[in-house]
Amino acid sequence: MSPLPAMSVVLLTAIARLRAVAPVKPEDALMPEPELVTILSDPRGPEETMSSLSDVDLARLLDALYAHLDTFRPEPSAIVWYEIGVQESLRRDP
């Protein structure tokens, strides 16, 4: 079994830290695809949008982006949103 890519380890660490501060309820864990598409098309862009999200919503978005990037045809902008989301989660690290 190969080790996780470095970015995956960073993401998992960031999400774990966010969830320690603001646990996600099971019913809130999955972000529906339409909600993800709405966020990706937010005219404010990833930096402003992600900085305005709560810790729980940021963790949900990172989970959804990670899963979306593992699909056959991910939205091209999703990788940028994902990277900025990881940076935002690390910025919030207590």
N, C-alpha and C positions, 0 to 999 in steps of 0.2 A: 504494500500500500504506500503510495507516494505522500509526502507531507503536503499540507495545505499551502497554497500560494500565500505569500506574505500579506497581500491585501486582504485575503480571507481571514487570516489570523487577526489583523487589525480590526476588521469589521466585527468579527465575533467578540473581540475584547470590548470594543466600543458599545455594542449592543448589550452585552452583559452588564457593563457599567451603568448604562442608561436604565436598564431594567431593575438594577439594584436600587436606584433612586426612585423610579416610577414604574412599578411592576405593571405589565400588560395583562389585563383580564383575558381569559380564553376567548370570550366572545368578541374582543377587540383585536385579537391577534392577526387575523387575516384581512388584508386590505383588498377589496374587490378591484378587478382590473379597470372598471370605469373611473373609480376614484384615483387610481394611479395615473391614468391618462389625463384626467383633469389637472392633477398636480404638475405633470410634465409639461402641460401647455400653459401653465401660469405665466402671464406676461411679466411678472416681477423677476423671473429667473430663479435659478437654484439658490444662490447665496441669500437673497432676501427672503425667499419663501421658506427655506430650511431654518433660517435663524428665527423665524416667527413661529415655528412649530413647537409644541410642548415636547418634553422628553419622550413621552409615550408615542406621540404621533411621529416623531423623528425615528424612533426604533421601528415602528410599523412600516414607515416609508422605506427605511433601509432594508428591512426584510423583503418587502415587495420588490424593490429594485434588484436585489440580489437574485430573487427567483425569476424576475423578468429577464435579466441578463443571461439566464441559463436556458432561455427558450430558443426556438429555431430562428426567429427573426425579431430580435429585440429592437425597440425604438432606438435609433442612433444616438439621441441625446441622453439616453439612460445612463451610459457610462460616466458622463460628466456629472450628472445629478448624483450618481452613486459616490464618486470620488469626493465631491463637495460635501455630501452627507456624512461621509466618514470623517472628513476634516472638521465639520461642525460638531460631530459627536465627541471627537477628541478635544475640541476647544472647551466643551462643557464638562470635561472630566474633572471631578472634584479634587 
